[in-house]
């Protein structure tokens, strides 16, 4: 399985923790064995989270003036979408 991108295993700090090769193999096997369950859960949850985020955004946009709505559209168009919490590097924070 790839280390990054679609189909990748969840990250684990193998080197930072100082795993032996045998431990690394065991951890990889655990991640591979549980990946189908994790993928299924994400498949179920991501659409629900996305729908909630879109609803919240619509509520916020409704509070803005037409000029602010336009500035918000430009702001959004110029920036990539934020990463979900599970895809962010450890210790990083996404601005609210």
N, C-alpha and C positions, 0 to 999 in steps of 0.2 A: 504494500500500500504506500502511496506517496506520503512524504513528510509534510507537504503543504498543498493547499488548493483543494478542489473538489475530491471527495473520497479519502481525504487525509485522516489520519488518526488524531485524536485530541493531543494537544501538546503536553509534554512531560519533561521536566528539567533533568534529564538523564545525567548530563555531565556536571551540572551544578550540585546535584545531590551526591555525586561520586559513586554511582552504581558500578558494580563489577559487571563484566560481560554477561555472566550468568543471570544476575538480577535484571539487567537491561532486557535480556531475552524473555524473562518471566513477565516483566511489566508490559513489554510489547504484546506478548501473547494474551495477557489480560485485556489490554485495550482492543486488540483484534477480536477477541471473543465477545466483548460487550458492545462493539461498534454497531451491529445491527439494531440492538435495543436503543442505543443512543440516537441513531439515525431515525428510528421510528418515532421516538418521542419528539425530536426536533421537527419531523414532518408534521406531526399533530399540532405542535405548539406555535411554530413560526407563523402560520396563517392567522392564528388568533391574536398573536402579539402584533402582527402587522396591521390587522383590522383595528385593534385598539389604538395603535399609534396614529393611524389615519383619522380615526374619529376624534382623538384629542387634538390633532393638528387642525381639523376642520372647526372645532369649537374655538380654538385660539384665533384662527384667521377671521372668524366671524366677529371678534372683538376689535379687529384692526380697522383703521380707516382705509378707504380705497387706495390712497397714496402709500400707506404702510403695507397693504397687501401686495402692491406692485413691488415695493422694495424687498419684501419677503420672498416673492417669486424670483427676483433677480439673485438675492442672497442664496437661495436654494439651488438655482441653476448653476451657480459658479462654484459650488462645493460638492465634493463627493458625499454620498450618503454615509452616515456614521456607522461604524462597525458595531455589531451587537456585543454585549458584555463578554460573552464567551469567546469572542474572536479578537479581543483587544490584548495587546501585550500586557504582561503582568505589571501591576502598579499604575497603569495609565488610567486616566479619568476622561470621560467624555463630558463636554460642557452641556449643561441642561438647556 
